[in-house]
Amino acid sequence: MRTPDSMNYFVSRSFLNLKSQGLFSFIVSNNLLFQNEYLKTRELIFKNKKVVSAFNLGDEVFENAVVPSCILVVQNSSETEYT
């Protein structure tokens, strides 16, 4: 069983501090993109912001941490159409 994750907190807090059209970027666990426990966070991101880029970095990005990681770049924009 997983414990509550601080990733949800930091992503949601970044929205509060982001100016209109501003960008934020995080290196986060790939779990944010694929695991059910992050569904509400994904919905918050994809429904209310614009995902500019998402890069899958794979495993072993950091020394002594075997966690699949990705870089997520999000813009504070209501334009959420993706092509």
C-alpha positions in Angstrom: 0.0 0.0 0.0 1.4 3.4 -0.9 1.3 6.4 1.3 0.0 9.8 0.2 2.4 11.3 -2.2 3.8 14.9 -2.0 3.8 15.0 -5.8 0.1 15.8 -5.8 0.7 18.6 -3.3 3.5 20.3 -5.3 1.6 20.0 -8.6 -1.6 21.5 -7.2 0.3 24.2 -5.2 2.2 25.2 -8.4 -1.1 26.1 -10.0 -1.9 28.5 -7.3 1.4 30.4 -7.8 1.4 30.3 -11.6 0.7 33.6 -13.5 -1.5 33.6 -16.6 0.3 31.9 -19.5 3.1 31.0 -17.1 4.9 27.7 -17.3 6.0 25.2 -14.7 8.1 22.1 -15.1 8.8 19.1 -12.8 10.8 16.0 -12.9 8.3 13.5 -11.4 7.7 9.8 -11.2 6.0 8.3 -14.3 3.4 7.1 -11.9 1.7 10.5 -12.4 1.0 9.6 -16.0 -0.1 6.0 -15.6 -1.2 5.0 -12.1 -4.9 5.2 -11.0 -4.0 6.9 -7.7 -3.0 10.0 -9.7 -6.2 10.2 -11.8 -7.5 13.3 -10.1 -4.1 15.1 -10.5 -4.1 14.2 -14.2 -7.6 15.4 -14.6 -6.7 18.7 -12.9 -3.7 19.1 -15.2 -5.4 18.1 -18.5 -8.7 19.8 -18.0 -7.5 23.1 -16.5 -4.0 23.6 -18.0 -2.1 23.0 -21.2 0.5 20.3 -21.2 3.3 21.7 -23.4 5.6 18.6 -23.2 5.9 15.3 -21.4 9.2 13.4 -21.7 9.6 9.9 -20.6 13.1 9.5 -19.0 12.8 5.8 -18.0 14.5 4.2 -15.0 17.6 5.2 -13.1 17.6 8.9 -13.9 19.1 9.6 -10.5 21.9 7.8 -8.8 20.6 5.4 -6.1 17.0 5.9 -7.1 15.4 3.3 -9.4 12.2 5.2 -10.2 10.8 5.7 -13.7 10.7 9.4 -14.2 9.4 12.0 -16.6 9.6 15.7 -17.2 6.3 17.5 -17.4 6.0 21.0 -18.7 2.6 22.7 -18.1 1.3 26.1 -19.1 -1.4 28.1 -17.2 -3.7 28.4 -20.2 -7.3 27.6 -20.8 -6.5 26.6 -24.4 -6.4 22.8 -23.9 -6.9 21.5 -27.4 -4.3 19.0 -28.4 -3.4 18.0 -31.9 
